[in-house]
Amino acid sequence: MDKDIRFIDSNYRDLFYIPDGGEITIQHSYDGKTTKYQCKYIDDTHFELMSENNSYGNVYHICQFAEIMERNGDVYKPVIHGEYKLETPVPEETEFAASRHDAGSLCAFAVNFIHGNRMSIDGARKNGSFDTGEFNKEFLDVFNYFRVQSETPILKNPAAIDEVCDTVDSIIKDSHDSKTNIFKVQTEKHTYYLSCLRAGHNFSEHYVHIYCYDTAELNRYKDVKFVEQTYGNIEADKFFRIDGGFIEEYYNPDATAGGQLVYVNISDDVIKEAAESKENMKDVNLFFSHLAAYGRETLLDAGDMGFRGEVDDFMNTKADFEGCTKKSMNGILKAAGVKIKDKDIER
């Protein structure tokens, strides 16, 4: 984890990480008081420690710092800015306990406990989003929370992993020599899936794989997949009569957003204007193109709040007219008060 400050004990066991400029607290044994310090990254093994009340700092080697703290009996912890909850994913979300770049995957980390309580971390960056300071700070905050502060400390040690997996609801995948529990953690902008694998003799090896997603992209992917799996291809335009006009509604699968519902508010005046053109009256396609061009359009993208419910309503609500057909054109014209003869419409 580039330019993140690593804190260890005197035996070089990883304790936690904070970002460059992050903070720790030290509870001093001599008076029991706790002081907050800001830390500046120097290199992978050195950092500068500066208290809130000082304008200068001291540079430490990470092991030197650990030895001083242990010798003094002081306790050091990361400053954590949020509270997070382990949630139970729905079964359909198990596919995200892996790196899915098409669904907004940002990065993946493997936290391994294969030598007792000693932890090692392997990370894989998936795209540039991981390099933003905002996301990096949040990721480390989530990581530290479930390592040192949470009542469900699933990143603390193997015993804690066993207790959490055995007592907190999760999606469980069993095999003859391993057991995997999948949890979800949500923040304002990101979604984390934690896949906890317990393997080996008597579950002697523990791995927690953390998969991080941009929530907006993830929700967009879920919504588009929902449409594809539930309704297949949605092709029909629907026209609903309202006061003074119609609402045309259709699903656009080719949008940059991945998929979207399109609403076009078409007034009776626009319909009457379309009827004034002989070309429009002779060509169904030109007629509906005129309505689309002069109607007021609004969009609901996949991933937006309420998208699935709106799609469900669209599919299951009977419209006044369906499809851009000659029959629909006749009905729309008549509803708008345009008197026509069927022979006026050639096709």
N, C-alpha and C positions, 0 to 999 in steps of 0.2 A: 504494500500500500504506500505509494510514493508520497513523500513529505508528510506522512502521518507519524506522530511521535509514539514510539513503542515503550510501554512501561512493563518492567519485568521484576521478578524477585531476584535475590542474590544468586540463585541457582539457574538463572537465565530462563526461567519459566515465564511465558507470556501471561500478563495479567489483564491489560486493556490497552486500547489505542485511543488517541485523541488527535484531531486535526491540528495543523499548524495554526497557532493562535488560540487553541482551545485551553480549557482551564481544568485544574485539579484542586482538590482540597486536601490539606494536611491537618490531621488532628494531633496536636503536640502532646506528648506524654507528660511533660513537666508541669503543664497547667490544665490540660484537658480541653483547651480552646482549639477551635478550628479556623484555619486561615485559608483564603482562596488565593490561588496563584495562576497567572497566565504563563503559557509555555510557548516558546518559539523554536521551531525546527531549525537545527544547525546541519546535521547530516543524519544518517541512519542510526547512529549510536550516540549522538550528542544533542542536547537541547538546552535552551536558556530558560531559567525559572525566575519569574518576576512577580513579587507580591503586589496586591492592589495599591498599597500605600507607598511603593518604592518606584523611583524613576530609573533604576538600574537593576540588572539581574545577575545571576550567577550561572555559569555554564557547567553542566554535569555530563559525565558519561552515564548511560542508562544503568549500568551495573554499579557504578560508584554511588549513584543516587539511591539505589535499592539497598546497598550495604549501609549507607548513612541512616536511612529511615529505620532499618531493622535494628541497628545498633542503638539508636535513640528510643526505640519502641514507638515510633510515630506510625500513623496509619494514613495512607494516601489512596485517594479514590478519584475517579473522573467526575466532573460536574456534568450532570445529565439534565437536559432541558425539557424532556417530555415524558409522558407516561403512555405505555403501549400495552395492548392486550392480545393474547393468543386467541384467535378465532378458529372455528371449525369450517373449512371450505366445504362447498357442495361437491358431490362426486365428480361433476363435470370439470371441476377446476384442477383435477390431478394432473392434467397435461401441462400445467404451468409450473409444476415441481420439476422443471427442466428449463433450459434456456430456449425461449421461443422468440426469436428476433422479430418475427412477423406480428407478434402480439405486444410489442413494446418492451422487450427485455432490455434491461440496462446493464446488468452484470450478474455474475454468480460467484459465490464464495463457498469453499468447503472448510469447515471447522472440524478438525480431526482430533480425537482422543484415542490414541492407539498405544500409548505407553503410560498407563495409569492416568493421572490427572494432568499430564503434560499436554498442552494444546498446541497445535500447529494450524496455520491458515494458508490456504492456497486461493488465489483470486484470479478471475478471468474477466477482463473488460470487454464489453460487447459493442459499445459505441461511445461517441463523444459525450453523451449525457452524463456519464459517470464522472467526467473530469470537472464538472461544475462544482464550485465550492459548496453551494446550497445542498446538493444531493449528498456529497461526501460527508458533510457535517451531520446530516440526518441519519445516514447509514451508520456512522460510528455511534451516534446517540442511541439508535435502536440496538446495535450490537452490545454496547456497554450496559444498557438497561437490562437486557436479558442475561447479562454475564454477572453483574454485581448488585443489582437493585431489585429486580422484579421478584414477586412472590412465586412466580413460575420461572425460575432461572435456568432456562433450557440450554444456555451456553456456558454454564458454570463448570460442570464436571460430569463424569459418567453417572454418578449416583443421582445427581439432580436431573439429568436427562431421563433416567429410568423412572424417577418419581413423577415427573411431568407427563411423560408418555403414558404412564399407567393410571393417572388420575384426571387428566384434562381431555375432554372430547376432541377427537381428531379423526381424520380418514386413515384407516389402517390397512396396510398391505403386508400379508404374511407369506413367508415361504418356510421351507423346512429348517433352514439354518439362519434366518434373519427376519427382522420385523421392522417395518417402516411406518412411522407416524407423520402425517402431513398437517401442518398448521398454517394459518394465514395471519399476517399483521398488516393493518392498514394505517397509513398516515394521510395527511391532507392531499398529497400529490402522488404518493407511491404505494405500491402493494408488494409485500414480501411473502414468499412462500418458503416455509422451513420444512425441509424433508429430513427426518431424523432416522437414520439407519443404525440399527443395533444388530451386529453380526458376530460371527465366530462362536467359539465354545462358550456357552453360558452368557452370550451377548457381551463378550469381552472387548469388542471393538465398537466404538461409537463415532458416528459421523453426522454432522448437521450441515446439510447443504442449504445455502440461502440464495434464493433466486429473486431478483429485484426487478420490478416493472414500473413503467410509467402508467399510472392508473387510467388516464384519459385514453391512451393508446390501447391499453388492455380492455377497457370497457367497449371501445369501438370494435375491436376484434370479436369480443363475446357477442355483441349485438348483431354483427354481420353473420356470424356463424349461427346464431339463433334463427335468423331469417332463413338462411340456407337450409338448415336442418328441419325447421318447422313448416315452412311454407314453400320451399323450393323457389322457382322463378315466379316473381310477382310482376305481371305484365299489364294488367288491366288498369286503365284510368277510370276513376269513379267521379261522378258528378252529383253533388248534394245540393238541393234547392235551399236557399236561404232568402231572407227578406231582401228584395232588390237585386237578386242575382243568383250565382252558383259558386260553390267551392269545388274546384277540381283537385283531386288528390291522387298522387301516384308515387310509386317507389322507384328511385333512381339508383341502380346498383353500380354504376360506373363513375360515380363522383369521386373526387379526390379524397373526400372524407371516408370513403370505403363503402358507403351506402347512406341514403337519406330519403326521408319522406318529403315530398314537395307539395305545398299547398298553394293554389292559385285562386285568388278572389276575383271572380269575373262578374262585373256589374251588368245589369240589363242593358245599360247604355252601350257598353262594349259589344254586346251581342247584337244590338240593333245596328251599330256601326258596321260590324262584319257583314250583316245582311244587305247593306247598301252596295256592296261590291258584287258585281255579276260573276267575277272570277271566283270569289269565295263561295257563292251560292252554287256554282257549278262543280266545285272541287271540295270534297269533304276535308282533305288534308289541309288545304289553304284556309278553310274556315276555322279549324281548330288551331292552326298556327297563328291566326289573327288573335284568337282568344288568349293564347299563351303569351303573345307579344305584348298585349295591352292590359292583361290582368296584373294584379299585385301579388308577387310571389314571396312566400316565406318558406324556410327550410328547417327541418329537424334532422340533425345528423346522427348517425349511429354513434353511440357513446354518450349522447346527451341524455339528461334526466328525463324519464318518461317515454323514451323511444320505444321500448318493447311493448308497453301498454298501448301506444298509439298504433303500432304495427298490428297488434292483435285486434284493436277496434276497426282498423282499416280492412282487415281480412274478413271480419265477421259481421260487419254492419252493411245492411242492404242499401245500395245507393238508388237515387232516382233514375240515373242512367249510367250505364257501364260501357266503357270502350269508346274510342273515337270513331264511331260508325255513323252511317246514314241515319239509322234509327235514333241514335242519341242526338244527332244534329237537329233532326226534325223536332224532337221533344224539347230541346233547349230553346229553339226558336219560338215555339208555341208558348212555352212558359214565360218567355220574355215579352210576349204580346206581338210577335211578328207573324203576320198572316202570310202563309206560303201555300203553294201548290206542290204536290209531290213531284210533278214533272219538272219543276224549277231546279231540282237537284239531280244532276245527271249521274253522279257517282260519288 
